[in-house]
Amino acid sequence: MVDSREADEGAAIRRRRSCQECGRRFTTVEEAVLAVVKRSGASEPFSRNKIINGVRRACQGRPVDDDALALLAQRVEDSVRATGSAEIGSHDVGLAILGPLRELDEVAYLRFASVYRGFDSLDDFESEIAALRTDRSQKRGDHAVGAPSPRQPDADSAGATR
Protein backbone atom coordinates (compact mmCIF):
# COMPACT_ATOMS: atom_id res chain seq x y z
CA MET A 1 0.00 0.00 0.00
CA VAL A 2 1.37 3.38 -1.03
CA ASP A 3 -1.25 5.78 0.32
CA SER A 4 -4.54 5.67 2.24
CA ARG A 5 -7.11 8.43 2.75
CA GLU A 6 -10.74 8.93 3.62
CA ALA A 7 -13.30 9.55 0.88
CA ASP A 8 -17.02 10.36 0.78
CA GLU A 9 -16.92 12.19 4.11
CA GLY A 10 -15.45 9.21 5.92
CA ALA A 11 -17.86 6.60 4.51
CA ALA A 12 -15.08 5.04 2.42
CA ILE A 13 -11.30 4.60 2.40
CA ARG A 14 -9.38 5.12 -0.80
CA ARG A 15 -6.10 3.22 -0.97
CA ARG A 16 -3.35 3.56 -3.57
CA ARG A 17 -1.56 0.25 -3.99
CA SER A 18 1.39 -1.15 -5.89
CA CYS A 19 1.69 -4.70 -7.25
CA GLN A 20 4.68 -6.51 -5.70
CA GLU A 21 5.39 -8.47 -8.91
CA CYS A 22 4.94 -6.00 -11.78
CA GLY A 23 5.13 -2.67 -9.96
CA ARG A 24 1.89 -1.35 -11.48
CA ARG A 25 -0.17 0.97 -9.32
CA PHE A 26 -3.91 0.78 -8.78
CA THR A 27 -6.57 2.20 -6.49
CA THR A 28 -9.04 0.38 -4.29
CA VAL A 29 -12.02 1.88 -2.50
CA GLU A 30 -13.25 0.22 0.66
CA GLU A 31 -16.71 1.11 1.89
CA ALA A 32 -18.19 0.35 5.27
CA VAL A 33 -21.48 -1.41 4.59
CA LEU A 34 -24.28 -0.49 6.96
CA ALA A 35 -27.09 -3.04 7.12
CA VAL A 36 -30.63 -2.30 8.27
CA VAL A 37 -32.35 -5.17 10.06
CA LYS A 38 -36.06 -5.12 9.36
CA ARG A 39 -38.81 -6.30 11.72
CA SER A 40 -39.00 -9.59 9.83
CA GLY A 41 -35.34 -10.24 10.64
CA ALA A 42 -34.18 -9.75 7.06
CA SER A 43 -31.41 -7.27 6.49
CA GLU A 44 -30.68 -4.96 3.59
CA PRO A 45 -28.09 -2.28 2.89
CA PHE A 46 -28.85 1.19 4.24
CA SER A 47 -30.29 3.41 1.53
CA ARG A 48 -30.53 7.19 1.62
CA ASN A 49 -33.05 6.96 -1.21
CA LYS A 50 -35.41 4.94 1.00
CA ILE A 51 -35.15 7.65 3.65
CA ILE A 52 -35.83 10.38 1.10
CA ASN A 53 -38.80 8.54 -0.42
CA GLY A 54 -40.38 7.83 2.96
CA VAL A 55 -39.96 11.37 4.18
CA ARG A 56 -41.07 12.81 0.81
CA ARG A 57 -44.51 11.23 1.34
CA ALA A 58 -44.79 12.95 4.71
CA CYS A 59 -43.71 16.24 3.11
CA GLN A 60 -46.21 16.06 0.26
CA GLY A 61 -47.77 19.50 -0.23
CA ARG A 62 -45.34 21.09 2.21
CA PRO A 63 -42.71 23.72 1.32
CA VAL A 64 -39.79 21.26 1.51
CA ASP A 65 -37.42 20.96 -1.45
CA ASP A 66 -35.29 18.03 -2.63
CA ASP A 67 -32.10 19.59 -1.24
CA ALA A 68 -33.61 19.69 2.25
CA LEU A 69 -34.64 16.03 1.92
CA ALA A 70 -31.14 15.06 0.78
CA LEU A 71 -29.62 16.93 3.73
CA LEU A 72 -32.03 15.21 6.13
CA ALA A 73 -31.08 11.80 4.69
CA GLN A 74 -27.39 12.67 5.13
CA ARG A 75 -27.99 13.66 8.75
CA VAL A 76 -29.84 10.40 9.37
CA GLU A 77 -27.04 8.37 7.78
CA ASP A 78 -24.39 10.23 9.78
CA SER A 79 -26.38 9.59 12.94
CA VAL A 80 -26.77 5.85 12.40
CA ARG A 81 -23.17 5.42 11.24
CA ALA A 82 -21.99 7.25 14.37
CA THR A 83 -23.26 4.33 16.44
CA GLY A 84 -20.30 2.36 15.08
CA SER A 85 -22.43 -0.71 14.50
CA ALA A 86 -22.45 -2.60 11.19
CA GLU A 87 -26.16 -3.36 11.66
CA ILE A 88 -28.96 -1.15 12.86
CA GLY A 89 -32.62 -1.90 13.38
CA SER A 90 -35.23 -0.28 11.16
CA HIS A 91 -36.86 1.07 14.33
CA ASP A 92 -33.64 2.94 15.17
CA VAL A 93 -33.50 4.39 11.66
CA GLY A 94 -37.04 5.68 12.15
CA LEU A 95 -36.05 7.27 15.45
CA ALA A 96 -33.08 8.90 13.72
CA ILE A 97 -35.47 10.42 11.15
CA LEU A 98 -37.85 11.95 13.68
CA GLY A 99 -35.49 14.58 15.12
CA PRO A 100 -34.27 16.14 11.85
CA LEU A 101 -37.77 15.96 10.35
CA ARG A 102 -39.21 17.75 13.38
CA GLU A 103 -36.74 20.59 12.79
CA LEU A 104 -37.44 20.64 9.06
CA ASP A 105 -41.26 20.76 9.07
CA GLU A 106 -43.61 20.19 11.99
CA VAL A 107 -46.57 19.10 9.85
CA ALA A 108 -44.47 16.55 7.96
CA TYR A 109 -43.11 15.39 11.32
CA LEU A 110 -46.65 14.82 12.64
CA ARG A 111 -47.58 12.87 9.51
CA PHE A 112 -44.48 10.68 9.73
CA ALA A 113 -44.75 10.20 13.50
CA SER A 114 -48.43 9.28 13.25
CA VAL A 115 -47.62 6.40 10.93
CA TYR A 116 -44.28 5.45 12.50
CA ARG A 117 -45.56 5.48 16.06
CA GLY A 118 -49.00 4.16 15.09
CA PHE A 119 -51.21 6.94 16.43
CA ASP A 120 -54.61 5.42 17.22
CA SER A 121 -56.61 8.41 18.40
CA LEU A 122 -56.91 12.17 18.44
CA ASP A 123 -55.37 12.07 21.91
CA ASP A 124 -52.13 10.79 20.36
CA PHE A 125 -52.09 13.74 17.96
CA GLU A 126 -53.03 16.21 20.68
CA SER A 127 -50.25 15.08 23.00
CA GLU A 128 -47.68 15.28 20.20
CA ILE A 129 -48.90 18.75 19.19
CA ALA A 130 -48.69 19.83 22.83
CA ALA A 131 -45.08 18.60 22.94
CA LEU A 132 -44.29 20.58 19.77
CA ARG A 133 -45.84 23.71 21.25
CA THR A 134 -43.89 23.29 24.48
CA ASP A 135 -40.63 22.90 22.56
CA ARG A 136 -41.39 25.93 20.42
CA SER A 137 -42.17 28.13 23.44
CA GLN A 138 -39.01 26.95 25.22
CA LYS A 139 -36.92 27.80 22.16
CA ARG A 140 -38.44 31.26 22.00
CA GLY A 141 -37.73 31.72 25.71
CA ASP A 142 -34.10 30.61 25.25
CA HIS A 143 -33.46 33.24 22.59
CA ALA A 144 -34.73 36.02 24.84
CA VAL A 145 -32.36 35.24 27.72
CA GLY A 146 -30.00 38.15 28.26
CA ALA A 147 -31.64 40.32 25.61
CA PRO A 148 -33.71 43.31 26.65
CA SER A 149 -37.44 42.99 26.06
CA PRO A 150 -38.66 45.11 23.14
CA ARG A 151 -41.21 46.77 25.47
CA GLN A 152 -38.66 47.69 28.15
CA PRO A 153 -35.72 50.02 27.58
CA ASP A 154 -32.32 48.69 28.47
CA ALA A 155 -30.45 50.09 31.48
CA ASP A 156 -28.35 52.55 29.45
CA SER A 157 -31.30 54.31 27.80
CA ALA A 158 -33.67 54.25 30.81
CA GLY A 159 -33.76 57.79 32.16
CA ALA A 160 -30.32 58.63 30.76
CA THR A 161 -29.72 62.24 29.83
CA ARG A 162 -26.91 63.28 27.57
LINWO-V233015 format. One record per residue. N is the residue number from 1. SS is DSSP state (h for helix, s for strand, l for the rest). PSI is psi in radians with two decimals (999 if undefined). OMEGA is omega as a letter, one per 40 degrees, with the letter a starting at -180 (NA if undefined). Layout:
BEGIN
N_SS_PSI_OMEGA ; N_SS_PSI_OMEGA
END
This chain:
BEGIN
1_l_2.31_a ; 2_l_-0.73_a ; 3_s_2.63_i ; 4_s_2.31_i ; 5_s_2.75_i ; 6_s_2.62_i ; 7_s_2.88_i ; 8_h_0.86_i ; 9_h_0.66_i ; 10_h_-0.05_a ; 11_l_-0.21_a ; 12_s_2.82_i ; 13_s_2.20_i ; 14_s_2.17_a ; 15_s_2.34_i ; 16_s_2.20_a ; 17_s_2.85_i ; 18_s_2.31_i ; 19_l_2.27_a ; 20_l_-0.59_a ; 21_l_-0.87_a ; 22_l_-0.23_i ; 23_l_-0.05_i ; 24_l_2.60_i ; 25_s_2.58_i ; 26_s_2.89_a ; 27_s_2.42_i ; 28_s_2.62_i ; 29_s_2.14_i ; 30_s_2.17_a ; 31_s_2.44_i ; 32_l_2.05_a ; 33_l_2.24_i ; 34_l_2.12_a ; 35_s_2.45_i ; 36_s_2.17_i ; 37_s_2.06_a ; 38_l_2.97_a ; 39_l_-0.57_a ; 40_l_-0.21_a ; 41_l_-0.28_i ; 42_l_2.63_i ; 43_s_2.65_i ; 44_s_2.76_i ; 45_s_2.52_i ; 46_l_2.44_a ; 47_l_2.08_i ; 48_h_-0.61_a ; 49_h_-0.62_i ; 50_h_-0.65_i ; 51_h_-0.87_a ; 52_h_-0.80_a ; 53_h_-0.69_i ; 54_h_-0.73_a ; 55_h_-0.57_i ; 56_h_-0.68_i ; 57_h_-0.72_i ; 58_h_-0.46_a ; 59_l_0.05_a ; 60_l_2.21_a ; 61_l_0.05_i ; 62_l_2.74_a ; 63_l_1.10_a ; 64_l_2.15_a ; 65_l_2.99_a ; 66_h_-0.58_i ; 67_h_-0.69_i ; 68_h_-0.66_i ; 69_h_-0.72_i ; 70_h_-0.70_i ; 71_h_-0.72_i ; 72_h_-0.78_i ; 73_h_-0.65_i ; 74_h_-0.74_i ; 75_h_-0.71_i ; 76_h_-0.80_i ; 77_h_-0.78_i ; 78_h_-0.71_a ; 79_h_-0.80_a ; 80_h_-0.55_i ; 81_h_-0.53_a ; 82_l_-0.31_i ; 83_l_-0.39_i ; 84_l_0.03_a ; 85_l_2.54_i ; 86_l_-0.35_i ; 87_s_2.50_i ; 88_s_2.51_a ; 89_s_2.61_i ; 90_h_-0.54_i ; 91_h_-0.72_i ; 92_h_-0.59_i ; 93_h_-0.75_i ; 94_h_-0.72_i ; 95_h_-0.65_i ; 96_h_-0.43_i ; 97_h_-0.65_a ; 98_h_-0.79_a ; 99_h_-0.98_i ; 100_h_-0.61_i ; 101_h_-0.63_i ; 102_h_-0.68_i ; 103_h_-0.57_a ; 104_h_-0.87_a ; 105_l_2.07_a ; 106_h_-0.62_i ; 107_h_-0.78_i ; 108_h_-0.68_i ; 109_h_-0.82_i ; 110_h_-0.71_i ; 111_h_-0.86_a ; 112_h_-0.81_a ; 113_h_-0.62_a ; 114_h_-0.64_i ; 115_h_-0.83_a ; 116_h_-0.78_a ; 117_l_-0.08_i ; 118_l_0.91_i ; 119_l_2.32_a ; 120_l_-0.25_a ; 121_l_2.99_i ; 122_h_-0.55_i ; 123_h_-0.65_i ; 124_h_-0.78_i ; 125_h_-0.78_a ; 126_h_-0.72_a ; 127_h_-0.62_i ; 128_h_-0.69_i ; 129_h_-0.70_i ; 130_h_-0.70_i ; 131_h_-0.69_i ; 132_h_-0.74_i ; 133_h_-0.70_i ; 134_h_-0.81_i ; 135_h_-0.74_a ; 136_h_-0.77_a ; 137_h_-0.59_i ; 138_h_-0.68_i ; 139_h_-0.72_i ; 140_h_-0.69_i ; 141_h_-0.62_i ; 142_h_-0.63_a ; 143_h_-0.43_a ; 144_h_-0.18_a ; 145_l_2.20_i ; 146_l_-0.22_i ; 147_l_2.47_i ; 148_l_2.54_i ; 149_l_2.51_a ; 150_l_-0.40_a ; 151_l_-0.31_a ; 152_l_2.32_i ; 153_l_2.65_i ; 154_l_3.00_a ; 155_l_-0.58_a ; 156_l_-0.62_a ; 157_l_-0.20_a ; 158_l_1.85_i ; 159_l_0.17_a ; 160_l_2.41_i ; 161_l_2.39_a ; 162_l_999_NA
END
